[in-house]
Amino acid sequence: MDNSASALQEPERPAVFETGRVATVAAGHAVHDTFTSFLPPLLPIFIEKLGLSIAGAGVLAVFLQAPSLVQPAIGRLADRFNLKTLVLWAPALAAVFMSLLGVAPNYFCIALLLVLAGLNSAGLHAVAPIMAGNVSGARLGQGMSFWMVGGELGRTLGPVILVSIVTPLGLGGLLWLLPAGLIVSLALHVGLRQVPYHPGASASPVPWPVAVRRMAPVLLPLSVFITLRSFLQSAAITFLPTYLTGQGAGLWFAGAALTVLQAAGVASALVSGPVSDRFGRKPVLVVCIVLAPLFMWLFLGARGQWAQAAMAALLGFFLIAPTPVLMAMVQESFPENRAFANGVYMAVTFVIHSTVIVAVGAMGDRWGMPATFSACAGLMLVSLLSILALPRRRR
């Protein structure tokens, strides 16, 4: 018996891209991420209400994100069993846990709700991309673009919705949003009840130590790329307002520039997946690796707010575009353990991003933000070597 991964056949998928079903999965992702994005604008309220330090409030974000580390285990189970239920109920559970934050009496209760919300999120993000891929036909990249756009829209709308509810009604007003998640989950049950679920290409997925070894030739170069790209992501997204206000810009423009960058990223996520289906994953990644640092350097040298906004948009487009391409690459590289591979990828991404954000902040304290932004752009350019080291795509 041939033990190579290439000997295993990918599960049969529909020959066409099922737009309605892919969009339904993406819509569930959007609603889920709308609720989980409530936390950042809630932190100032919790600081005042509970008398928290900034560090203590920041730890709350860790409670929400840390359960991402269990995604490989969930993915391993999803390769063996039908875990579609985790996807169908994710919006409802997110609504329950995040809405109850409005009436949580103390820090412990808030932390517990966030851990539960994080576990629910881990289940969705380990399983739902596989479902979207199963109804994407041969256009897996386009399916991952739909998936990512759903999440980006949710994270964009969530803070606006929260402020619109909490400002007139107070924290208790969050409970009025709870039924929305339940309704969306019921809609997912109707819309996705006939969606095929293929746990893997083999009825008996290979043991996880073997799977990890097989993933190494792809996962190791991708981990290097994710690490080096995360420096530029952290600078451009987390610290962009800090940089602009430090350069004398007003808070309104700093926030608007970040919105422009993220909006361009949503557009690129919708485009990059289909383009990679047509021209290949590596060429799209190479273009992004070359152009994202270029537009960061042009942004640093831009004079005037219109020029800065234009460069921020182009930076966001090429900086965020690789994400659906990477997700498609991971899934198609390991058809026999697709959910496990996706879970490992997501967990690795979480650990790297969390570490790099701290590192970029320390760099900014030591060297100043302009020099840090420039250095982060250079690191992403170096990541080109890791993409060139990826093995050929297995068919």
C-alpha positions in Angstrom: 0.0 0.0 0.0 1.3 3.4 -1.0 1.7 5.5 2.2 2.2 8.8 0.3 -0.5 11.4 0.7 -0.7 11.6 -3.0 -2.1 8.1 -3.2 -5.2 9.1 -1.4 -8.0 10.5 -3.4 -9.8 13.7 -2.5 -13.5 13.2 -1.6 -15.9 13.7 -4.5 -17.2 17.3 -4.7 -19.9 18.9 -6.8 -18.5 19.8 -10.2 -19.8 23.4 -10.0 -19.4 26.2 -7.5 -22.7 26.2 -5.5 -22.9 29.9 -4.8 -26.0 29.8 -2.6 -24.6 27.2 -0.2 -21.1 28.7 -0.1 -22.7 32.1 0.7 -24.9 30.5 3.4 -21.8 29.2 5.2 -20.1 32.6 4.8 -23.2 34.3 6.2 -23.1 32.1 9.3 -19.5 33.1 9.7 -20.4 36.8 9.3 -23.0 36.6 12.1 -20.8 34.6 14.4 -17.9 37.0 14.0 -20.2 40.0 14.5 -20.9 38.8 18.0 -17.4 37.8 18.9 -16.2 41.3 17.7 -18.1 42.9 20.5 -15.2 42.5 23.0 -12.8 45.3 21.9 -15.4 48.1 22.3 -16.6 46.5 25.5 -13.2 46.7 27.1 -13.3 50.4 28.1 -16.7 49.8 29.7 -15.4 46.8 31.7 -12.4 48.9 32.8 -14.7 51.5 34.2 -17.4 49.2 35.6 -15.0 46.7 37.3 -12.1 49.0 38.0 -9.7 46.9 35.8 -6.2 47.8 34.8 -5.6 48.0 31.0 -3.5 44.8 31.4 -6.4 43.0 33.2 -8.8 44.1 30.5 -6.4 42.9 27.8 -6.3 39.4 29.4 -10.0 39.1 28.5 -9.1 39.0 24.9 -6.8 36.0 25.6 -9.7 34.2 27.2 -11.6 34.6 23.9 -8.8 33.7 21.6 -6.9 31.0 23.5 -9.4 28.2 22.8 -8.2 28.4 19.2 -5.4 26.2 20.3 -7.8 23.2 20.4 -8.7 23.5 16.7 -6.3 20.7 15.7 -8.1 18.3 18.1 -11.5 19.4 16.7 -10.2 19.1 13.2 -8.9 15.6 14.0 -12.4 14.6 15.1 -14.0 16.3 12.1 -11.9 14.1 9.8 -13.6 11.1 11.3 -17.1 12.2 12.2 -19.7 14.6 10.9 -19.4 17.7 13.0 -21.8 19.9 10.9 -23.8 20.6 14.1 -20.9 22.8 15.4 -21.4 25.0 12.4 -25.2 25.2 12.5 -25.3 26.2 16.1 -22.3 28.5 16.2 -24.2 31.8 15.6 -26.7 30.9 18.3 -24.1 30.1 20.9 -22.0 33.1 20.0 -25.1 35.3 20.5 -25.9 33.7 23.9 -22.4 33.9 25.3 -21.5 37.4 24.0 -25.0 38.9 24.8 -24.8 37.6 28.4 -21.6 39.8 28.8 -24.0 42.7 29.3 -25.4 41.2 32.6 -22.3 39.4 33.8 -21.8 40.5 37.4 -18.0 40.1 37.8 -14.7 39.4 36.1 -14.9 35.6 36.6 -18.3 35.4 34.9 -17.0 37.5 32.0 -13.9 35.3 31.6 -16.0 32.1 31.7 -18.4 33.4 29.0 -15.4 34.4 26.8 -13.8 31.0 27.2 -17.1 29.3 26.1 -17.5 31.7 23.2 -13.9 30.9 22.2 -14.5 27.2 22.2 -17.6 27.7 20.1 -15.5 29.8 17.7 -12.8 27.2 17.5 -15.4 24.6 16.5 -16.8 26.8 13.7 -13.4 27.8 12.3 -12.2 24.2 12.3 -15.2 22.7 10.5 -17.0 25.4 8.4 -14.2 26.1 5.9 -14.3 22.4 5.1 -18.0 22.6 4.4 -17.5 25.6 2.2 -14.8 23.7 0.3 -17.1 20.7 -0.2 -19.6 22.8 -2.2 -17.0 24.9 -4.1 -16.3 22.4 -6.8 -12.9 23.0 -8.4 -12.9 26.6 -7.3 -11.6 26.1 -3.7 -9.9 29.5 -3.7 -13.1 31.3 -4.5 -14.9 29.3 -1.7 -12.3 30.4 0.8 -12.7 34.0 -0.4 -16.4 33.9 0.3 -15.6 32.4 3.7 -13.1 35.1 4.6 -15.3 38.0 3.4 -18.0 36.8 5.7 -15.7 37.0 8.7 -14.3 40.4 7.7 -17.8 41.9 7.3 -18.8 40.5 10.7 -15.7 42.1 12.4 -16.5 45.4 10.6 -20.1 45.5 11.6 -19.8 44.2 15.1 -18.4 47.2 16.9 -20.9 49.5 15.1 -23.8 47.4 16.2 -22.6 47.2 19.8 -22.2 50.9 20.1 -25.6 51.5 18.6 -27.2 49.2 21.2 -25.2 50.0 24.3 -25.2 53.8 23.9 -29.0 54.2 24.3 -29.8 51.1 26.3 -26.7 50.3 28.4 -25.0 46.9 28.7 -28.3 45.2 29.4 -29.4 46.1 25.9 -27.2 43.4 24.5 -29.8 40.8 25.5 -32.0 42.3 22.7 -29.5 40.9 20.2 -29.6 37.4 21.5 -32.6 36.2 19.3 -30.8 37.3 16.1 -28.2 34.5 16.6 -30.9 31.9 17.2 -32.8 32.9 14.1 -29.6 32.7 12.0 -28.9 29.2 13.3 -32.4 28.0 12.4 -31.8 29.5 8.9 -28.5 27.6 8.7 -30.3 24.3 9.6 -32.7 25.0 6.6 -30.1 26.2 4.1 -27.4 23.7 4.9 -29.3 20.5 5.8 -28.5 19.0 2.4 -24.9 20.2 2.2 -22.6 17.1 1.9 -20.1 16.6 4.7 -16.9 14.7 3.8 -14.8 14.1 6.9 -11.8 13.2 4.7 -10.6 11.4 1.6 -10.2 8.2 3.6 -12.7 6.4 5.8 -9.9 5.9 8.2 -7.7 9.0 8.4 -4.0 8.4 9.0 -2.8 8.6 12.6 -2.1 12.2 13.6 1.7 11.7 14.1 1.9 10.5 10.5 -0.4 13.4 9.4 1.9 15.9 11.2 5.0 14.5 9.5 3.3 14.7 6.1 2.2 18.2 6.7 5.7 19.4 7.6 7.0 20.1 4.1 4.1 22.5 3.6 3.4 23.7 7.1 7.0 24.7 8.0 7.5 27.1 5.0 4.0 28.4 5.5 4.7 29.0 9.2 7.8 31.0 8.3 5.7 33.1 5.8 2.9 33.6 8.4 5.5 34.8 10.9 7.2 37.3 8.7 3.9 38.5 7.2 2.5 38.9 10.7 5.0 41.7 11.5 3.7 43.8 8.7 0.1 42.8 9.5 0.5 43.9 13.2 2.1 47.1 12.2 -0.4 48.0 9.5 -3.6 46.9 11.4 -2.9 47.1 15.1 -0.6 50.1 15.2 -1.6 52.1 12.2 -3.7 54.6 14.3 -0.8 54.9 16.8 1.6 55.7 14.0 -0.7 58.3 12.4 -1.5 60.1 15.6 2.2 60.1 16.4 2.8 61.9 13.1 0.3 64.6 14.0 -2.9 63.2 12.4 -6.2 63.6 14.1 -7.9 60.6 15.7 -10.7 60.7 13.1 -8.3 60.4 10.2 -6.3 57.6 12.0 -9.5 55.6 12.4 -10.7 56.3 8.9 -7.3 55.2 7.4 -7.6 51.9 9.2 -11.2 51.5 7.9 -10.0 52.1 4.4 -7.2 49.6 4.8 -9.6 46.9 6.1 -12.2 47.6 3.4 -9.6 47.1 0.7 -8.7 43.9 2.4 -12.3 42.7 2.2 -12.2 43.4 -1.6 -8.9 41.6 -2.0 -10.2 38.6 -0.1 -13.0 38.3 -2.6 -10.6 38.5 -5.6 -7.5 36.7 -4.6 -9.1 33.2 -4.1 -10.6 33.1 -7.6 -7.4 34.5 -9.2 -5.4 31.8 -7.5 -7.8 29.2 -8.8 -7.0 30.4 -12.3 -3.3 31.2 -12.1 -2.0 29.2 -9.2 -1.5 29.8 -5.5 2.2 30.6 -5.6 2.1 33.3 -8.2 -0.6 35.2 -6.3 1.4 34.9 -3.0 4.6 36.1 -4.8 2.8 39.2 -6.2 1.4 40.1 -2.7 4.8 39.6 -1.0 6.4 42.0 -3.4 3.7 44.7 -3.5 2.6 44.8 0.1 6.0 46.0 1.4 6.3 48.4 -1.6 3.1 50.1 -0.7 4.0 50.3 3.0 7.2 52.1 2.1 5.2 54.4 -0.2 2.7 55.0 2.6 5.6 56.0 4.9 6.8 58.5 2.4 3.4 59.9 1.4 2.6 63.5 2.1 -0.9 64.6 2.6 -3.9 62.6 3.9 -5.3 61.7 0.5 -2.0 60.2 -0.5 -1.7 58.3 2.8 -5.3 57.0 2.4 -4.6 55.8 -1.1 -1.4 54.0 -0.1 -3.2 52.5 2.9 -5.9 51.0 0.6 -3.3 49.5 -1.7 -1.3 48.2 1.3 -4.5 46.6 2.7 -5.4 45.0 -0.6 -2.1 43.1 -1.0 -1.5 42.5 2.7 -4.8 40.7 3.3 -5.2 39.0 -0.1 -3.0 35.9 0.8 -5.3 34.6 3.6 -7.9 32.8 1.4 -5.1 31.5 -0.8 -3.3 30.0 2.2 -6.5 28.3 3.4 -7.1 26.8 0.0 -3.5 25.7 -0.2 -3.7 23.9 3.2 -6.9 22.1 2.3 -5.9 20.9 -1.1 -2.5 19.8 0.1 -4.0 17.3 2.7 -7.3 16.0 1.3 -7.1 12.9 3.6 -6.9 15.1 6.7 -8.4 18.3 5.5 -10.1 19.4 8.8 -7.1 18.4 10.9 -4.8 20.4 8.6 -7.1 23.4 8.7 -7.2 23.2 12.5 -3.4 23.0 12.8 -3.0 26.0 10.4 -5.5 28.1 12.4 -3.8 27.3 15.8 -0.4 28.0 14.4 -1.6 31.3 13.0 -3.1 32.3 16.4 0.1 31.6 18.3 2.2 33.4 15.8 0.0 36.5 15.6 -0.3 36.8 19.4 3.5 36.7 19.8 4.3 39.0 16.9 2.0 41.8 18.1 3.9 42.0 21.4 7.2 42.0 19.5 6.1 44.8 17.1 5.0 46.9 20.1 8.4 46.4 21.7 10.1 47.3 18.4 8.1 50.5 18.3 9.1 51.5 21.8 12.7 50.9 21.0 13.1 52.3 17.5 10.0 54.4 16.9 7.0 53.6 14.7 8.4 54.8 11.3 11.5 52.6 11.6 9.5 49.7 12.9 7.0 49.9 10.0 9.8 50.0 7.5 11.6 47.0 9.1 8.3 45.0 9.2 7.9 45.6 5.4 11.4 44.3 4.8 10.7 41.1 6.8 7.6 40.3 4.6 9.8 40.7 1.5 12.2 38.2 3.0 9.3 35.7 3.3 9.4 35.3 -0.5 12.1 32.6 0.2 9.7 30.5 2.2 7.0 30.5 -0.5 9.6 29.5 -3.1 10.5 26.6 -0.8 7.0 25.1 -0.9 6.7 21.8 -2.6 4.8 21.4 -5.9 1.0 21.2 -5.6 -0.1 17.6 -5.4 -3.0 16.7 -7.8 
